[in-house]
Amino acid sequence: MNDLYVVPRARGRGLAEALIDRCVTEGARHGAAKLNWITRPDNHRAQAVYDRVARRDPWLTYRIDLPARARAQPPAERAISAEPLPGVAIDGADR
C-alpha cells in the first residue's frame, strides 16, 4: 500500500481503517499474501491507526536514490554486466 491519506477535516471518522480494510479485501481477492506499508517515525497519529489494524514489522526500510540520468536511460543501456562470477555455473555450464 502506498500513500494512504485522509484529508484533515475527515480524520477521526474511521476512514483510514475502512481504506485499509478495502486494501485487505482487494489484496486477498487478487491473491496477495500480505499488505505492507511504511510511515514516518514521527507520524504518531497514523501509527495509532495502524497499531489498531496491523502488527508492526521489526524491519527497517533503507533506500538509495539513483541519479535521474540513470533512470532515464533505456533498460538495455543501464543493464548491469551479466558476466558470471568465476567458478559459478549458469544453466549447467561451468565457467
C-alpha positions in Angstrom: 0.0 0.0 0.0 1.3 3.4 -0.8 0.2 6.9 0.3 -2.8 6.2 2.5 -4.1 9.7 3.2 -7.2 11.1 4.7 -7.7 14.9 4.5 -7.6 16.6 7.9 -11.2 17.6 8.0 -12.3 13.9 7.5 -10.0 12.4 10.1 -11.3 10.7 13.2 -14.3 9.1 11.4 -12.8 5.6 10.7 -12.0 6.3 7.1 -8.4 5.1 7.3 -9.5 1.8 8.8 -12.1 1.5 6.1 -9.5 2.2 3.4 -7.1 -0.4 4.9 -9.9 -2.9 5.1 -10.7 -2.4 1.4 -7.0 -2.8 0.6 -7.0 -6.1 2.5 -10.1 -7.3 0.7 -8.8 -6.4 -2.7 -5.3 -7.8 -2.0 -6.9 -11.1 -0.9 -9.1 -11.1 -4.0 -6.0 -10.8 -6.2 -4.1 -13.5 -4.3 -1.7 -11.3 -2.3 -0.2 -12.9 0.8 0.4 -9.7 2.8 -0.1 -6.0 2.8 2.9 -3.8 3.8 3.3 -0.1 4.2 5.7 2.3 5.9 5.2 5.6 7.8 7.4 8.3 9.1 8.7 7.7 12.7 7.2 10.9 13.8 3.7 10.3 12.3 2.2 9.2 15.6 -1.4 9.8 14.6 -1.1 7.4 11.7 0.8 4.9 13.8 -2.1 4.8 16.3 -4.5 3.8 13.5 -2.0 1.3 12.1 -1.4 -0.2 15.5 -5.1 -0.9 15.8 -5.4 -2.8 12.5 -2.0 -4.4 12.0 1.2 -5.6 13.7 4.4 -3.7 13.5 7.1 -5.2 11.4 10.5 -5.3 13.1 12.4 -4.5 9.8 13.8 -1.1 9.0 13.5 0.4 5.4 16.6 1.6 3.5 16.7 3.4 0.2 19.2 4.5 -2.3 18.1 7.3 -4.6 19.5 6.9 -8.1 20.5 9.8 -10.4 17.7 10.9 -12.7 20.0 10.4 -15.7 20.4 6.6 -14.9 16.6 6.2 -14.6 16.0 7.9 -17.9 18.2 5.5 -19.9 16.5 2.6 -21.7 17.0 -0.7 -19.8 19.5 -2.1 -22.3 21.8 0.9 -21.8 21.7 0.8 -18.0 21.9 -3.0 -17.6 24.4 -4.3 -15.1 27.1 -6.6 -16.5 25.8 -10.2 -16.8 29.3 -11.7 -16.6 29.2 -14.6 -14.1 31.4 -14.8 -11.2 34.4 -17.1 -11.6 33.5 -20.7 -10.7 29.8 -20.1 -10.8 27.7 -22.4 -13.0 25.0 -20.8 -15.1 22.5 -23.1 -16.9 24.6 -26.1 -16.1 27.8 -24.7 -17.7 30.8 -24.2 -15.5 32.8 -21.0 -16.2 
